[in-house]
Amino acid sequence: MQKGIEDSNSRLKAIIDNAVDGIITIDTKGTIESANPATCRLFGYMQEEMIGQNIKMLMPEPDRSNHDQYIENYQNTGIGKIIGKGREVIGKRKDNSTFPFLLSISVVELSERRIFTGIIHDISELQEVKDALKKEMELNELKSRFVTMASHEFRTPLSAILSSVSLISKYNDPKDDEKRIKHINRIKSSVANLTGILNDFLSLSKLDEGKVLNTPVEFDSAELAREIVEEISPILKTNQVLLYHHYGENSIVTLDKNIIKTICLNLLSNAIKYSSEGKEIEFIVSIHPDYIDLAIKDNGIGIPEADKQHLFNRFFRAQNAGNIEGTGLGLNIVKRYTDLLNGKISFLSELNKGTSFTVTIPYHNN
């Protein structure tokens, strides 16, 4: 009889020890009484580190703080939210990382006391598959929206280029110089618009693929700002004025020069686009001991109050953008580049009076 019991116990122990899923038992106070090897592997603890400890050590917040109350409620009412049911929960490993698993809890009534048994099934790989599928769906949506947007946004500048080229060929008389210049500028503007659209999608693609790295180099911020002003000036509308100011004794900084340039060009392009002819636009670079401020202020159409919360969303365009050309990607890209540099972006805007963006980038953020 005794040998039979010993054999039965040995078989049970072997089954538990070799189970793929984690098996853990706790008493009514939440103290861990047993944990099989699979449980130890999942949570990264040695068995002796777990036995005698409260089960809360395996939980992140808020479950960690609420667990004692869960047990007390069950003890008092006999009703448990997950007793006898399977539920997806988050576990906390010894290294503080977290992972998802399916937890099934059952109550075991022993002769003199009650214990709780938990079966833990790791679903990390399943979650990775879910995340991959979600990303693929988002990518498919992005491709679909790109095709829709591109067919619209590319058509307008391409039509303008085609018509202007056709008209220029008819202006052979010297007195038609003004008309030729007008159409040449129209072609330049359309080409710049197409280039901007393609650059937006190239930047977005690189960001999504994790190919954009923060690579700080030492450079002269005043020199870069003048380069940016020179590069953006050709797309200014008639009588628009771009005012540039540089503040700070030292203009030498160590940051990712290309990302800083892209941020400024995107914000300045928007300021020009959403401001009418004859308006002033300010570009201000302020050097501080630990950070740099990049400010772009316009006197344009402003942002409706209801749209402000969505401003940095991909493909979002404000209600009052109307027929103004744009992909709805510029500010999303600026925000993501700013985050990459551990910076912050803020804005103030009043409808029909203008908008100011300020990007703050700390130094030594590589």
C-alpha positions in Angstrom: 0.0 0.0 0.0 2.7 2.4 1.0 4.8 1.5 -2.1 1.7 2.2 -4.3 1.3 5.6 -2.7 5.0 6.4 -3.2 4.8 5.3 -6.9 1.7 7.4 -7.4 3.4 10.5 -5.8 6.5 9.9 -7.9 4.5 9.8 -11.1 2.6 12.9 -10.2 5.8 14.8 -9.4 7.4 13.6 -12.7 4.3 14.8 -14.6 4.3 18.2 -12.9 8.1 18.7 -13.2 8.1 17.9 -16.9 4.9 19.8 -17.8 5.4 22.4 -20.6 3.1 24.8 -18.8 3.8 26.4 -15.4 2.1 24.9 -12.4 2.1 26.9 -9.2 0.2 26.6 -5.8 -0.4 29.2 -3.2 -2.2 29.2 0.2 -5.1 31.5 1.2 -2.7 34.3 2.1 -1.1 34.2 -1.4 2.1 32.5 -0.2 3.8 30.3 -2.9 4.0 26.7 -1.8 5.2 25.1 -5.0 6.4 26.0 -8.4 7.4 23.6 -11.1 10.5 24.1 -13.3 8.4 25.5 -16.2 7.1 28.3 -13.8 10.7 29.0 -12.8 11.9 29.3 -16.4 9.0 31.6 -17.3 9.6 34.0 -14.5 13.4 33.7 -14.3 13.6 32.7 -10.7 15.2 29.7 -8.9 12.6 27.6 -7.1 14.0 28.5 -3.7 13.6 32.2 -4.5 9.9 31.7 -5.0 8.8 29.3 -2.3 7.5 31.2 0.7 7.2 34.5 -1.1 3.9 36.2 -1.9 2.5 35.5 -5.4 2.4 39.3 -5.9 6.1 39.2 -6.8 5.1 37.8 -10.2 2.7 40.6 -10.9 3.0 44.1 -12.4 0.8 46.9 -11.2 -2.2 47.3 -10.7 -2.7 43.5 -10.1 0.2 43.6 -7.6 -1.6 46.0 -5.3 -5.0 44.5 -5.8 -4.2 40.8 -5.4 -4.7 40.5 -1.6 -8.2 42.1 -2.1 -9.0 39.5 -4.8 -8.2 36.6 -2.4 -10.1 38.3 0.5 -13.2 38.8 -1.6 -13.2 35.2 -2.7 -12.7 34.0 0.9 -15.6 36.1 2.1 -18.0 35.6 -0.8 -17.0 32.4 -2.5 -17.1 34.4 -5.8 -13.9 34.7 -7.8 -13.5 36.7 -11.0 -11.1 34.1 -12.6 -11.5 31.0 -10.4 -12.5 28.1 -12.6 -12.0 30.3 -15.7 -9.2 31.0 -18.1 -7.9 34.6 -18.5 -5.2 36.4 -20.3 -3.0 38.2 -17.8 0.5 39.9 -17.7 3.3 38.4 -15.6 6.4 40.1 -14.3 9.8 38.4 -14.6 12.7 38.7 -12.2 14.4 41.2 -14.6 11.2 43.3 -14.4 10.2 42.6 -18.0 6.6 41.5 -18.6 5.0 38.9 -20.8 1.4 37.7 -21.5 0.1 34.3 -20.4 -3.2 32.4 -20.0 -3.9 31.7 -16.4 -6.4 29.1 -15.2 -7.0 28.9 -11.4 -8.7 26.2 -9.5 -9.5 25.7 -5.8 -8.2 22.5 -4.1 -9.9 21.6 -0.8 -7.6 19.6 1.3 -8.6 17.8 4.5 -7.6 20.7 6.7 -7.2 23.7 4.4 -7.7 25.2 1.0 -5.1 26.0 -1.6 -5.2 27.5 -5.1 -3.5 26.0 -8.1 -2.6 28.0 -11.2 -1.8 26.7 -14.7 0.3 29.2 -16.6 0.5 28.9 -20.4 2.9 31.3 -22.1 1.4 33.1 -25.1 4.3 35.5 -25.8 4.8 33.9 -29.3 1.1 34.2 -30.0 1.2 37.9 -29.0 4.2 38.4 -31.3 2.1 36.9 -34.1 -0.8 39.2 -33.2 1.5 42.2 -33.2 3.0 41.1 -36.6 -0.5 40.7 -38.1 -1.5 44.1 -36.7 1.5 45.7 -38.2 0.9 44.1 -41.5 -2.7 45.4 -41.5 -1.5 48.9 -40.7 1.0 48.6 -43.5 -1.7 47.5 -45.9 -3.9 50.4 -44.8 -0.9 52.7 -45.3 -0.4 51.4 -48.8 -4.0 51.8 -49.6 -4.2 55.4 -48.3 -0.9 56.1 -50.1 -2.4 55.0 -53.5 -5.6 57.1 -52.8 -3.7 60.1 -51.7 -0.9 59.9 -54.3 -3.5 59.6 -57.2 -5.0 62.9 -56.0 -1.9 64.8 -54.8 0.3 63.9 -57.8 -2.4 64.7 -60.3 -2.6 68.4 -59.5 1.2 69.3 -59.8 1.7 67.1 -62.8 -1.2 68.7 -64.6 0.2 72.2 -63.7 3.7 71.1 -65.1 2.2 69.8 -68.3 0.0 72.8 -69.0 2.9 75.3 -68.1 5.3 73.5 -70.4 2.8 73.5 -73.2 2.1 77.3 -72.7 5.8 78.2 -72.5 6.4 76.7 -75.9 4.0 79.3 -77.4 5.7 82.3 -75.8 8.4 83.2 -78.4 8.1 86.9 -78.3 10.4 88.8 -75.9 7.4 90.7 -74.6 6.1 87.4 -73.2 9.0 87.1 -70.8 6.8 87.8 -67.8 4.4 85.0 -68.8 7.3 82.6 -69.3 8.8 83.4 -65.9 5.3 82.9 -64.3 5.0 79.4 -65.8 8.6 78.5 -65.0 7.9 79.4 -61.3 4.8 77.4 -61.5 6.7 74.4 -62.7 9.3 74.9 -59.9 6.6 75.0 -57.3 4.9 71.9 -58.6 8.2 70.0 -58.7 9.0 71.1 -55.2 5.5 69.9 -54.1 6.1 66.5 -55.7 9.6 66.3 -54.1 8.0 67.1 -50.7 5.4 64.3 -51.1 8.1 61.8 -52.0 10.3 62.9 -49.2 7.5 62.5 -46.7 6.9 58.9 -47.8 10.6 58.1 -47.8 11.0 59.5 -44.3 7.9 57.6 -43.1 9.2 54.4 -44.6 12.6 54.7 -43.0 11.0 55.6 -39.6 8.6 52.6 -39.8 11.5 50.2 -40.7 13.7 51.6 -37.9 16.3 52.8 -40.3 16.6 56.3 -38.9 19.3 56.5 -36.2 20.2 59.4 -34.0 23.7 60.3 -35.1 25.0 63.4 -33.4 27.8 65.5 -35.0 29.2 68.8 -34.1 28.0 71.6 -36.4 27.3 75.4 -36.5 23.6 75.8 -35.9 23.6 79.4 -37.3 25.3 78.1 -40.5 22.7 75.3 -40.8 19.8 77.7 -40.2 21.1 80.0 -43.0 21.3 77.0 -45.3 17.7 76.0 -44.4 16.5 79.6 -45.1 18.3 79.6 -48.5 16.8 76.2 -49.4 13.2 77.0 -48.4 13.1 80.6 -49.8 12.3 79.6 -53.4 8.9 78.3 -52.4 7.8 81.5 -50.6 4.6 82.9 -52.0 4.4 86.4 -53.5 5.6 89.0 -51.0 5.9 86.4 -48.2 8.8 87.3 -45.9 10.9 84.8 -44.0 12.5 86.4 -40.9 15.4 84.5 -39.3 16.8 85.2 -35.8 19.5 83.4 -33.9 20.0 83.8 -30.2 22.8 82.5 -28.0 26.4 83.3 -27.6 27.6 79.9 -28.9 26.2 78.5 -32.1 28.2 75.2 -32.1 26.0 72.2 -31.0 26.3 68.4 -31.1 23.1 66.9 -32.5 21.9 64.9 -35.5 22.3 67.6 -38.2 20.1 65.9 -40.8 17.2 65.3 -38.5 17.3 68.9 -37.3 17.3 70.1 -40.9 14.4 67.9 -41.8 12.3 69.1 -38.8 12.9 72.7 -39.7 12.2 72.3 -43.4 8.9 70.5 -42.6 7.7 73.1 -40.2 8.7 76.0 -42.5 7.1 74.4 -45.5 3.8 74.1 -43.5 4.1 77.8 -42.4 4.5 78.9 -46.0 1.8 76.6 -47.3 -0.8 77.7 -44.7 -0.1 81.4 -44.8 -1.3 83.7 -47.6 0.7 86.0 -49.8 2.4 88.9 -48.1 2.5 87.4 -44.6 5.6 87.2 -42.4 7.0 83.9 -41.2 9.6 83.8 -38.3 12.3 81.2 -37.9 14.0 81.5 -34.5 16.9 79.4 -33.3 17.8 79.8 -29.6 20.8 78.2 -28.1 20.7 77.4 -24.3 23.3 75.7 -22.1 21.6 72.3 -22.2 19.2 72.5 -25.1 18.3 74.2 -28.4 14.9 75.7 -29.3 13.7 75.8 -32.9 10.6 78.0 -33.3 8.6 78.6 -36.5 5.8 81.2 -36.3 3.4 82.1 -39.0 0.4 84.4 -39.5 -1.7 81.8 -41.4 -5.1 80.1 -41.1 -4.5 78.6 -37.7 -5.7 75.3 -36.3 -9.4 74.7 -35.3 -9.7 73.8 -31.6 -11.3 70.4 -32.3 -8.4 69.4 -34.5 -5.5 70.2 -32.2 -5.6 66.8 -30.4 -5.2 65.0 -33.7 -2.5 67.2 -35.2 0.3 64.7 -35.1 -1.7 61.7 -36.3 -0.6 60.1 -39.6 -2.6 61.4 -42.6 -4.6 63.9 -40.5 -5.5 67.2 -42.0 -7.3 70.0 -40.3 -10.9 70.9 -41.3 -9.8 74.3 -42.7 -7.0 72.9 -44.9 -9.5 72.9 -47.8 -7.8 72.6 -51.1 -4.3 73.3 -49.8 -2.0 70.6 -51.0 -0.6 68.2 -48.5 -0.2 64.6 -47.4 -1.1 64.9 -43.7 2.3 63.3 -42.9 4.6 66.2 -42.2 3.7 66.8 -38.6 3.6 63.1 -37.8 7.2 62.8 -39.2 8.3 65.9 -37.3 6.9 64.4 -34.0 8.6 61.1 -34.6 11.9 62.7 -35.4 11.6 64.9 -32.3 10.9 61.8 -30.2 14.0 60.1 -31.7 16.1 63.0 -30.4 14.5 62.8 -26.9 13.0 66.2 -27.6 9.6 67.8 -27.2 7.3 69.7 -29.6 4.6 72.2 -28.6 2.4 74.6 -30.4 0.1 77.5 -29.9 -2.5 78.4 -32.5 -5.4 80.8 -33.0 -7.9 80.4 -35.8 -7.3 82.8 -38.6 -4.4 84.4 -36.7 -1.6 82.0 -37.0 0.4 79.1 -35.4 3.8 78.8 -33.7 5.6 75.5 -33.2 8.5 75.1 -30.8 10.8 72.1 -30.9 13.1 71.7 -27.9 16.0 69.3 -28.3 18.4 68.5 -25.4 22.1 68.1 -26.0 24.2 64.9 -25.4 21.1 62.7 -26.3 22.9 60.1 -28.3 
